[in-house]
Amino acid sequence: MVKLDYTSSGSRVPNPPGYVGAARETTKRERTDRQGNELKLKRAWEMAFAPAKSLPMQGIMLYFSGSGVQIFSLGMIFMLLTGPISAVTGIMRAFEPFRTVRADGELSYSLLVPAMVTYALCQGAVFALGLYKCWTMGILPSGPADWLQFETRPTWPEWSAVRALILGDV
């Protein structure tokens, strides 16, 4: 079946063989953009869950590092505490390659927001693991004895034994 196209002169001229109309070109481009967006979103979700996938290994390494205050343990804790902070502060830079194409052709982060939030939560879990290790090593102040230097004690009035005998407060 031959499709006919109207030209500006109003005459009917058949389309040449292999011709793809302008309407089909836009749908082909939209389909390519949609497939590219789906692939980018898939990769973004893989990146979002990457910190959570490394948690078991980091936990095992912390377990074998012991609970003593040693340079190896402190180095691991330092990396567990500073890594998530720097990752969350650079979240826009990390997800920049995964920006999706909107209908108007502009790049956008709008579809990446759930993956970015998941990424930040997974980085928070890594940070919590580092805080837990600090707590088990005794580095993190967690008990009342850790805050004694800030505690003020009330001054009690002195009572002599004679006065206590007279007033009957013995």
C-alpha positions in Angstrom: 0.0 0.0 0.0 1.4 3.4 -1.0 0.8 6.3 1.3 0.2 9.6 -0.3 1.6 12.9 0.9 0.1 16.3 0.2 2.5 18.9 -1.1 2.1 22.7 -1.0 0.7 22.7 -4.5 -2.2 20.5 -3.4 -1.4 17.6 -5.8 -1.1 14.0 -4.5 2.4 12.6 -4.9 3.3 9.1 -3.6 6.1 8.9 -1.0 9.4 7.4 -2.4 10.4 3.9 -1.3 12.0 3.8 2.2 10.8 7.3 3.1 10.0 7.8 6.8 7.8 10.7 7.5 8.6 13.5 10.0 6.0 12.2 12.5 7.7 8.8 12.5 11.1 10.4 13.1 9.9 12.1 16.2 8.5 8.9 17.6 11.7 7.1 16.8 13.7 9.8 18.7 11.3 9.7 21.6 11.6 5.9 21.7 15.4 6.1 21.7 15.2 8.8 24.5 12.8 6.6 26.5 15.1 3.5 26.1 18.1 5.7 27.1 16.3 7.0 30.1 15.3 3.5 31.2 18.9 2.4 31.0 20.1 5.5 32.8 17.6 4.9 35.6 18.6 1.3 36.0 22.3 2.3 36.3 21.3 5.1 38.8 19.5 2.5 41.0 22.5 0.2 40.9 24.7 3.1 42.0 22.1 4.0 44.8 22.3 0.5 46.3 26.1 0.2 45.9 27.0 1.5 49.5 24.5 -1.0 51.0 26.0 -3.9 49.1 29.4 -3.1 50.7 28.1 -3.0 54.2 28.5 -6.8 55.0 32.2 -6.7 53.9 32.9 -3.5 55.9 31.2 -5.1 58.9 33.4 -8.2 58.7 36.5 -6.0 58.3 35.5 -4.0 61.4 34.9 -7.2 63.4 38.3 -8.5 62.6 40.0 -5.2 63.3 39.2 -5.7 67.0 37.9 -3.4 69.7 41.2 -1.9 70.8 42.2 1.6 69.8 44.8 1.0 67.2 46.0 2.8 64.1 44.4 0.3 61.7 41.0 0.5 63.5 41.1 4.2 63.6 42.0 4.4 59.9 39.0 2.2 59.0 36.7 4.3 61.2 38.0 7.5 59.7 37.2 6.2 56.2 33.7 5.0 57.3 32.9 8.4 58.7 34.3 10.7 56.1 33.4 8.7 53.0 29.6 9.0 53.4 29.9 12.7 54.2 31.9 13.4 51.0 29.6 11.2 49.0 26.4 12.9 50.1 27.9 16.4 49.5 28.9 15.4 46.0 25.6 13.6 45.1 24.8 15.9 42.2 28.2 15.2 40.7 27.8 11.5 41.2 24.4 11.3 39.5 25.2 13.7 36.7 25.9 11.0 34.0 22.4 9.6 34.7 20.4 12.7 34.0 17.4 11.9 31.9 16.0 13.7 28.8 12.7 15.4 29.3 10.1 15.8 26.6 11.4 19.2 25.7 14.9 17.8 25.2 16.5 19.2 28.3 18.5 17.1 30.8 16.8 16.7 34.2 17.4 15.2 37.6 13.7 14.8 38.3 13.4 11.1 37.7 16.6 10.5 39.8 15.3 11.9 43.0 14.2 8.5 44.5 17.5 7.0 43.6 19.4 9.9 45.1 17.4 9.7 48.3 18.1 5.9 48.5 21.8 6.7 47.9 21.9 9.2 50.8 20.1 6.7 53.1 22.6 3.9 52.2 25.5 6.3 52.9 23.8 7.0 56.2 23.9 3.3 57.0 27.6 3.3 56.3 28.0 6.3 58.6 26.0 4.6 61.3 28.2 1.5 61.0 31.2 3.8 61.7 29.5 5.4 64.7 28.7 1.9 66.0 32.3 0.9 65.8 33.3 4.1 67.6 30.8 3.3 70.3 32.0 -0.3 70.8 35.6 1.0 71.0 34.7 3.5 73.7 35.7 6.5 71.5 32.1 7.9 71.3 31.0 9.5 74.5 27.8 7.6 75.4 27.6 7.3 79.2 27.3 9.8 82.1 30.9 9.3 83.1 32.0 10.7 79.7 30.4 14.0 80.6 31.6 14.5 84.2 33.8 17.4 83.3 30.7 19.4 82.3 28.7 18.4 85.4 28.3 21.0 88.2 27.5 19.9 91.7 25.5 21.9 94.1 27.2 23.2 97.2 25.7 21.7 100.3 25.5 23.7 103.5 27.8 22.4 106.3 26.2 21.2 109.4 28.2 20.8 112.6 27.5 17.9 114.9 26.6 20.3 117.8 24.0 22.1 115.7 22.6 18.8 114.5 22.2 17.7 118.2 20.5 20.9 119.2 18.0 20.9 116.3 17.5 17.2 116.4 18.6 16.5 112.8 20.7 13.4 113.7 
